[in-house]
């Protein structure tokens, strides 16, 4: 039996793929759960149309992410922390601190999208990577200054 997958199915394929499965697996598992539809000419045309729409949405999302990346690369944030001798911080600057500093600038980013290899523990200027989209990374300048 040939089916078109509507969702990703582990060890079988990705959404939109046309795969050959046994009759029982198709009728008893994939079709009732909405994971696949039967591969008829009408359904094939429908899936191709949906693929085109998804590709268009993805292209628009990447374009928006690129413009947001440009905005982020032109922005720099300042994080003020207490520091001791030799410019060592009391504590560390984390992705949460950077996200809060960005929100004060009017830019909302989830702290999980700010990529720090390790917390910042010294005063200075740092280039921090920000995941804007799964395919787009931006670089943000972070100034860590003495409070």
Secondary structure, DSSP 4 states (H G I P E B T S, - for coil): -EEEESS-BTTTB-TT-EEE--HHHIIIIITTTTSEEE--HHHHHHHHHHHHHHHHHHHHHHHHHHHHHHHHHT-EEEEEE-B-GGGEEEEEE-HHHHHHHHHHTT----GGGEE-SS-EEESEEEEEEEEEETTEEEEEEEEEEE-
